[in-house]
Amino acid sequence: VNVKETGKILLVNYTDLNNLKVTEIGAARFLHDGGWDSTQRYFITAANQSNKIAVVDSKEDKLAALIDVGKIP
């Protein structure tokens, strides 16, 4: 879940619906659209006004990379 302007990404593990595990990951402000890579391991999301792309490793529950890109990825 992108928490948009805060620059935080929440990973939610739904394995046990009575005890959800939520992991908060700091990324970059102004998070926008994103999606999964073909392996379903990495979630990639654009941070439009920050000119960055955040890559989250869902297996390790951490930020894998914060990539500087050109204007408005």
Phi and psi restraints in degrees (range 20) as a CNS / XPLOR table:
assign (resid 1 and name C) (resid 2 and name N)
       (resid 2 and name CA) (resid 2 and name C) 1.0 -82.4 20.0 2
assign (resid 2 and name N) (resid 2 and name CA)
       (resid 2 and name C) (resid 3 and name N) 1.0 128.2 20.0 2
assign (resid 2 and name C) (resid 3 and name N)
       (resid 3 and name CA) (resid 3 and name C) 1.0 -100.0 20.0 2
assign (resid 3 and name N) (resid 3 and name CA)
       (resid 3 and name C) (resid 4 and name N) 1.0 49.5 20.0 2
assign (resid 3 and name C) (resid 4 and name N)
       (resid 4 and name CA) (resid 4 and name C) 1.0 23.1 20.0 2
assign (resid 4 and name N) (resid 4 and name CA)
       (resid 4 and name C) (resid 5 and name N) 1.0 -106.3 20.0 2
assign (resid 4 and name C) (resid 5 and name N)
       (resid 5 and name CA) (resid 5 and name C) 1.0 -64.9 20.0 2
assign (resid 5 and name N) (resid 5 and name CA)
       (resid 5 and name C) (resid 6 and name N) 1.0 -18.9 20.0 2
assign (resid 5 and name C) (resid 6 and name N)
       (resid 6 and name CA) (resid 6 and name C) 1.0 -74.4 20.0 2
assign (resid 6 and name N) (resid 6 and name CA)
       (resid 6 and name C) (resid 7 and name N) 1.0 -21.1 20.0 2
assign (resid 6 and name C) (resid 7 and name N)
       (resid 7 and name CA) (resid 7 and name C) 1.0 79.3 20.0 2
assign (resid 7 and name N) (resid 7 and name CA)
       (resid 7 and name C) (resid 8 and name N) 1.0 20.8 20.0 2
assign (resid 7 and name C) (resid 8 and name N)
       (resid 8 and name CA) (resid 8 and name C) 1.0 -114.0 20.0 2
assign (resid 8 and name N) (resid 8 and name CA)
       (resid 8 and name C) (resid 9 and name N) 1.0 145.9 20.0 2
assign (resid 8 and name C) (resid 9 and name N)
       (resid 9 and name CA) (resid 9 and name C) 1.0 -117.8 20.0 2
assign (resid 9 and name N) (resid 9 and name CA)
       (resid 9 and name C) (resid 10 and name N) 1.0 132.1 20.0 2
assign (resid 9 and name C) (resid 10 and name N)
       (resid 10 and name CA) (resid 10 and name C) 1.0 -107.7 20.0 2
assign (resid 10 and name N) (resid 10 and name CA)
       (resid 10 and name C) (resid 11 and name N) 1.0 122.7 20.0 2
assign (resid 10 and name C) (resid 11 and name N)
       (resid 11 and name CA) (resid 11 and name C) 1.0 -95.7 20.0 2
assign (resid 11 and name N) (resid 11 and name CA)
       (resid 11 and name C) (resid 12 and name N) 1.0 127.3 20.0 2
assign (resid 11 and name C) (resid 12 and name N)
       (resid 12 and name CA) (resid 12 and name C) 1.0 -117.3 20.0 2
assign (resid 12 and name N) (resid 12 and name CA)
       (resid 12 and name C) (resid 13 and name N) 1.0 121.9 20.0 2
assign (resid 12 and name C) (resid 13 and name N)
       (resid 13 and name CA) (resid 13 and name C) 1.0 -94.5 20.0 2
assign (resid 13 and name N) (resid 13 and name CA)
       (resid 13 and name C) (resid 14 and name N) 1.0 114.4 20.0 2
assign (resid 13 and name C) (resid 14 and name N)
       (resid 14 and name CA) (resid 14 and name C) 1.0 -95.4 20.0 2
assign (resid 14 and name N) (resid 14 and name CA)
       (resid 14 and name C) (resid 15 and name N) 1.0 14.0 20.0 2
assign (resid 14 and name C) (resid 15 and name N)
       (resid 15 and name CA) (resid 15 and name C) 1.0 -56.0 20.0 2
assign (resid 15 and name N) (resid 15 and name CA)
       (resid 15 and name C) (resid 16 and name N) 1.0 -43.1 20.0 2
assign (resid 15 and name C) (resid 16 and name N)
       (resid 16 and name CA) (resid 16 and name C) 1.0 -119.2 20.0 2
assign (resid 16 and name N) (resid 16 and name CA)
       (resid 16 and name C) (resid 17 and name N) 1.0 101.5 20.0 2
assign (resid 16 and name C) (resid 17 and name N)
       (resid 17 and name CA) (resid 17 and name C) 1.0 -63.0 20.0 2
assign (resid 17 and name N) (resid 17 and name CA)
       (resid 17 and name C) (resid 18 and name N) 1.0 -20.9 20.0 2
assign (resid 17 and name C) (resid 18 and name N)
       (resid 18 and name CA) (resid 18 and name C) 1.0 -85.4 20.0 2
assign (resid 18 and name N) (resid 18 and name CA)
       (resid 18 and name C) (resid 19 and name N) 1.0 -14.2 20.0 2
assign (resid 18 and name C) (resid 19 and name N)
       (resid 19 and name CA) (resid 19 and name C) 1.0 -139.5 20.0 2
assign (resid 19 and name N) (resid 19 and name CA)
       (resid 19 and name C) (resid 20 and name N) 1.0 70.1 20.0 2
assign (resid 19 and name C) (resid 20 and name N)
       (resid 20 and name CA) (resid 20 and name C) 1.0 -64.3 20.0 2
assign (resid 20 and name N) (resid 20 and name CA)
       (resid 20 and name C) (resid 21 and name N) 1.0 137.7 20.0 2
assign (resid 20 and name C) (resid 21 and name N)
       (resid 21 and name CA) (resid 21 and name C) 1.0 -103.2 20.0 2
assign (resid 21 and name N) (resid 21 and name CA)
       (resid 21 and name C) (resid 22 and name N) 1.0 121.5 20.0 2
assign (resid 21 and name C) (resid 22 and name N)
       (resid 22 and name CA) (resid 22 and name C) 1.0 -115.9 20.0 2
assign (resid 22 and name N) (resid 22 and name CA)
       (resid 22 and name C) (resid 23 and name N) 1.0 125.6 20.0 2
assign (resid 22 and name C) (resid 23 and name N)
       (resid 23 and name CA) (resid 23 and name C) 1.0 -113.3 20.0 2
assign (resid 23 and name N) (resid 23 and name CA)
       (resid 23 and name C) (resid 24 and name N) 1.0 125.3 20.0 2
assign (resid 23 and name C) (resid 24 and name N)
       (resid 24 and name CA) (resid 24 and name C) 1.0 -97.4 20.0 2
assign (resid 24 and name N) (resid 24 and name CA)
       (resid 24 and name C) (resid 25 and name N) 1.0 128.4 20.0 2
assign (resid 24 and name C) (resid 25 and name N)
       (resid 25 and name CA) (resid 25 and name C) 1.0 -123.8 20.0 2
assign (resid 25 and name N) (resid 25 and name CA)
       (resid 25 and name C) (resid 26 and name N) 1.0 125.8 20.0 2
assign (resid 25 and name C) (resid 26 and name N)
       (resid 26 and name CA) (resid 26 and name C) 1.0 -76.9 20.0 2
assign (resid 26 and name N) (resid 26 and name CA)
       (resid 26 and name C) (resid 27 and name N) 1.0 136.7 20.0 2
assign (resid 26 and name C) (resid 27 and name N)
       (resid 27 and name CA) (resid 27 and name C) 1.0 -131.8 20.0 2
assign (resid 27 and name N) (resid 27 and name CA)
       (resid 27 and name C) (resid 28 and name N) 1.0 -106.7 20.0 2
assign (resid 27 and name C) (resid 28 and name N)
       (resid 28 and name CA) (resid 28 and name C) 1.0 -141.1 20.0 2
assign (resid 28 and name N) (resid 28 and name CA)
       (resid 28 and name C) (resid 29 and name N) 1.0 150.4 20.0 2
assign (resid 28 and name C) (resid 29 and name N)
       (resid 29 and name CA) (resid 29 and name C) 1.0 -66.6 20.0 2
assign (resid 29 and name N) (resid 29 and name CA)
       (resid 29 and name C) (resid 30 and name N) 1.0 158.5 20.0 2
assign (resid 29 and name C) (resid 30 and name N)
       (resid 30 and name CA) (resid 30 and name C) 1.0 67.6 20.0 2
assign (resid 30 and name N) (resid 30 and name CA)
       (resid 30 and name C) (resid 31 and name N) 1.0 42.4 20.0 2
assign (resid 30 and name C) (resid 31 and name N)
       (resid 31 and name CA) (resid 31 and name C) 1.0 -62.8 20.0 2
assign (resid 31 and name N) (resid 31 and name CA)
       (resid 31 and name C) (resid 32 and name N) 1.0 146.1 20.0 2
assign (resid 31 and name C) (resid 32 and name N)
       (resid 32 and name CA) (resid 32 and name C) 1.0 -134.2 20.0 2
assign (resid 32 and name N) (resid 32 and name CA)
       (resid 32 and name C) (resid 33 and name N) 1.0 -133.5 20.0 2
assign (resid 32 and name C) (resid 33 and name N)
       (resid 33 and name CA) (resid 33 and name C) 1.0 -70.2 20.0 2
assign (resid 33 and name N) (resid 33 and name CA)
       (resid 33 and name C) (resid 34 and name N) 1.0 153.9 20.0 2
assign (resid 33 and name C) (resid 34 and name N)
       (resid 34 and name CA) (resid 34 and name C) 1.0 -157.9 20.0 2
assign (resid 34 and name N) (resid 34 and name CA)
       (resid 34 and name C) (resid 35 and name N) 1.0 -179.8 20.0 2
assign (resid 34 and name C) (resid 35 and name N)
       (resid 35 and name CA) (resid 35 and name C) 1.0 -171.4 20.0 2
assign (resid 35 and name N) (resid 35 and name CA)
       (resid 35 and name C) (resid 36 and name N) 1.0 173.5 20.0 2
assign (resid 35 and name C) (resid 36 and name N)
       (resid 36 and name CA) (resid 36 and name C) 1.0 -91.7 20.0 2
assign (resid 36 and name N) (resid 36 and name CA)
       (resid 36 and name C) (resid 37 and name N) 1.0 147.4 20.0 2
assign (resid 36 and name C) (resid 37 and name N)
       (resid 37 and name CA) (resid 37 and name C) 1.0 -76.3 20.0 2
assign (resid 37 and name N) (resid 37 and name CA)
       (resid 37 and name C) (resid 38 and name N) 1.0 175.7 20.0 2
assign (resid 37 and name C) (resid 38 and name N)
       (resid 38 and name CA) (resid 38 and name C) 1.0 -65.4 20.0 2
assign (resid 38 and name N) (resid 38 and name CA)
       (resid 38 and name C) (resid 39 and name N) 1.0 -22.3 20.0 2
assign (resid 38 and name C) (resid 39 and name N)
       (resid 39 and name CA) (resid 39 and name C) 1.0 -86.9 20.0 2
assign (resid 39 and name N) (resid 39 and name CA)
       (resid 39 and name C) (resid 40 and name N) 1.0 -10.0 20.0 2
assign (resid 39 and name C) (resid 40 and name N)
       (resid 40 and name CA) (resid 40 and name C) 1.0 66.1 20.0 2
assign (resid 40 and name N) (resid 40 and name CA)
       (resid 40 and name C) (resid 41 and name N) 1.0 17.3 20.0 2
assign (resid 40 and name C) (resid 41 and name N)
       (resid 41 and name CA) (resid 41 and name C) 1.0 -94.7 20.0 2
assign (resid 41 and name N) (resid 41 and name CA)
       (resid 41 and name C) (resid 42 and name N) 1.0 -38.9 20.0 2
assign (resid 41 and name C) (resid 42 and name N)
       (resid 42 and name CA) (resid 42 and name C) 1.0 -107.2 20.0 2
assign (resid 42 and name N) (resid 42 and name CA)
       (resid 42 and name C) (resid 43 and name N) 1.0 134.5 20.0 2
assign (resid 42 and name C) (resid 43 and name N)
       (resid 43 and name CA) (resid 43 and name C) 1.0 -107.0 20.0 2
assign (resid 43 and name N) (resid 43 and name CA)
       (resid 43 and name C) (resid 44 and name N) 1.0 128.4 20.0 2
assign (resid 43 and name C) (resid 44 and name N)
       (resid 44 and name CA) (resid 44 and name C) 1.0 -117.5 20.0 2
assign (resid 44 and name N) (resid 44 and name CA)
       (resid 44 and name C) (resid 45 and name N) 1.0 129.6 20.0 2
assign (resid 44 and name C) (resid 45 and name N)
       (resid 45 and name CA) (resid 45 and name C) 1.0 -139.8 20.0 2
assign (resid 45 and name N) (resid 45 and name CA)
       (resid 45 and name C) (resid 46 and name N) 1.0 143.3 20.0 2
assign (resid 45 and name C) (resid 46 and name N)
       (resid 46 and name CA) (resid 46 and name C) 1.0 -86.3 20.0 2
assign (resid 46 and name N) (resid 46 and name CA)
       (resid 46 and name C) (resid 47 and name N) 1.0 143.1 20.0 2
assign (resid 46 and name C) (resid 47 and name N)
       (resid 47 and name CA) (resid 47 and name C) 1.0 -115.1 20.0 2
assign (resid 47 and name N) (resid 47 and name CA)
       (resid 47 and name C) (resid 48 and name N) 1.0 87.2 20.0 2
assign (resid 47 and name C) (resid 48 and name N)
       (resid 48 and name CA) (resid 48 and name C) 1.0 -50.6 20.0 2
assign (resid 48 and name N) (resid 48 and name CA)
       (resid 48 and name C) (resid 49 and name N) 1.0 -61.9 20.0 2
assign (resid 48 and name C) (resid 49 and name N)
       (resid 49 and name CA) (resid 49 and name C) 1.0 -79.3 20.0 2
assign (resid 49 and name N) (resid 49 and name CA)
       (resid 49 and name C) (resid 50 and name N) 1.0 -3.9 20.0 2
assign (resid 49 and name C) (resid 50 and name N)
       (resid 50 and name CA) (resid 50 and name C) 1.0 -96.6 20.0 2
assign (resid 50 and name N) (resid 50 and name CA)
       (resid 50 and name C) (resid 51 and name N) 1.0 -8.6 20.0 2
assign (resid 50 and name C) (resid 51 and name N)
       (resid 51 and name CA) (resid 51 and name C) 1.0 56.8 20.0 2
assign (resid 51 and name N) (resid 51 and name CA)
       (resid 51 and name C) (resid 52 and name N) 1.0 45.8 20.0 2
assign (resid 51 and name C) (resid 52 and name N)
       (resid 52 and name CA) (resid 52 and name C) 1.0 -139.0 20.0 2
assign (resid 52 and name N) (resid 52 and name CA)
       (resid 52 and name C) (resid 53 and name N) 1.0 161.4 20.0 2
assign (resid 52 and name C) (resid 53 and name N)
       (resid 53 and name CA) (resid 53 and name C) 1.0 -124.5 20.0 2
assign (resid 53 and name N) (resid 53 and name CA)
       (resid 53 and name C) (resid 54 and name N) 1.0 129.1 20.0 2
assign (resid 53 and name C) (resid 54 and name N)
       (resid 54 and name CA) (resid 54 and name C) 1.0 -99.4 20.0 2
assign (resid 54 and name N) (resid 54 and name CA)
       (resid 54 and name C) (resid 55 and name N) 1.0 136.6 20.0 2
assign (resid 54 and name C) (resid 55 and name N)
       (resid 55 and name CA) (resid 55 and name C) 1.0 -120.8 20.0 2
assign (resid 55 and name N) (resid 55 and name CA)
       (resid 55 and name C) (resid 56 and name N) 1.0 119.8 20.0 2
assign (resid 55 and name C) (resid 56 and name N)
       (resid 56 and name CA) (resid 56 and name C) 1.0 -108.2 20.0 2
assign (resid 56 and name N) (resid 56 and name CA)
       (resid 56 and name C) (resid 57 and name N) 1.0 131.4 20.0 2
assign (resid 56 and name C) (resid 57 and name N)
       (resid 57 and name CA) (resid 57 and name C) 1.0 -90.7 20.0 2
assign (resid 57 and name N) (resid 57 and name CA)
       (resid 57 and name C) (resid 58 and name N) 1.0 106.8 20.0 2
assign (resid 57 and name C) (resid 58 and name N)
       (resid 58 and name CA) (resid 58 and name C) 1.0 -74.4 20.0 2
assign (resid 58 and name N) (resid 58 and name CA)
       (resid 58 and name C) (resid 59 and name N) 1.0 -18.0 20.0 2
assign (resid 58 and name C) (resid 59 and name N)
       (resid 59 and name CA) (resid 59 and name C) 1.0 -77.1 20.0 2
assign (resid 59 and name N) (resid 59 and name CA)
       (resid 59 and name C) (resid 60 and name N) 1.0 -38.9 20.0 2
assign (resid 59 and name C) (resid 60 and name N)
       (resid 60 and name CA) (resid 60 and name C) 1.0 -93.9 20.0 2
assign (resid 60 and name N) (resid 60 and name CA)
       (resid 60 and name C) (resid 61 and name N) 1.0 -7.8 20.0 2
assign (resid 60 and name C) (resid 61 and name N)
       (resid 61 and name CA) (resid 61 and name C) 1.0 55.2 20.0 2
assign (resid 61 and name N) (resid 61 and name CA)
       (resid 61 and name C) (resid 62 and name N) 1.0 48.5 20.0 2
assign (resid 61 and name C) (resid 62 and name N)
       (resid 62 and name CA) (resid 62 and name C) 1.0 -152.3 20.0 2
assign (resid 62 and name N) (resid 62 and name CA)
       (resid 62 and name C) (resid 63 and name N) 1.0 165.9 20.0 2
assign (resid 62 and name C) (resid 63 and name N)
       (resid 63 and name CA) (resid 63 and name C) 1.0 -73.1 20.0 2
assign (resid 63 and name N) (resid 63 and name CA)
       (resid 63 and name C) (resid 64 and name N) 1.0 120.6 20.0 2
assign (resid 63 and name C) (resid 64 and name N)
       (resid 64 and name CA) (resid 64 and name C) 1.0 -85.4 20.0 2
assign (resid 64 and name N) (resid 64 and name CA)
       (resid 64 and name C) (resid 65 and name N) 1.0 -35.1 20.0 2
assign (resid 64 and name C) (resid 65 and name N)
       (resid 65 and name CA) (resid 65 and name C) 1.0 -162.4 20.0 2
assign (resid 65 and name N) (resid 65 and name CA)
       (resid 65 and name C) (resid 66 and name N) 1.0 149.9 20.0 2
assign (resid 65 and name C) (resid 66 and name N)
       (resid 66 and name CA) (resid 66 and name C) 1.0 -127.4 20.0 2
assign (resid 66 and name N) (resid 66 and name CA)
       (resid 66 and name C) (resid 67 and name N) 1.0 105.0 20.0 2
assign (resid 66 and name C) (resid 67 and name N)
       (resid 67 and name CA) (resid 67 and name C) 1.0 -101.9 20.0 2
assign (resid 67 and name N) (resid 67 and name CA)
       (resid 67 and name C) (resid 68 and name N) 1.0 125.8 20.0 2
assign (resid 67 and name C) (resid 68 and name N)
       (resid 68 and name CA) (resid 68 and name C) 1.0 -74.5 20.0 2
assign (resid 68 and name N) (resid 68 and name CA)
       (resid 68 and name C) (resid 69 and name N) 1.0 132.4 20.0 2
assign (resid 68 and name C) (resid 69 and name N)
       (resid 69 and name CA) (resid 69 and name C) 1.0 -130.8 20.0 2
assign (resid 69 and name N) (resid 69 and name CA)
       (resid 69 and name C) (resid 70 and name N) 1.0 177.6 20.0 2
assign (resid 69 and name C) (resid 70 and name N)
       (resid 70 and name CA) (resid 70 and name C) 1.0 -64.8 20.0 2
assign (resid 70 and name N) (resid 70 and name CA)
       (resid 70 and name C) (resid 71 and name N) 1.0 -177.6 20.0 2
assign (resid 70 and name C) (resid 71 and name N)
       (resid 71 and name CA) (resid 71 and name C) 1.0 -59.6 20.0 2
assign (resid 71 and name N) (resid 71 and name CA)
       (resid 71 and name C) (resid 72 and name N) 1.0 128.8 20.0 2
assign (resid 71 and name C) (resid 72 and name N)
       (resid 72 and name CA) (resid 72 and name C) 1.0 48.3 20.0 2
assign (resid 72 and name N) (resid 72 and name CA)
       (resid 72 and name C) (resid 73 and name N) 1.0 88.1 20.0 2
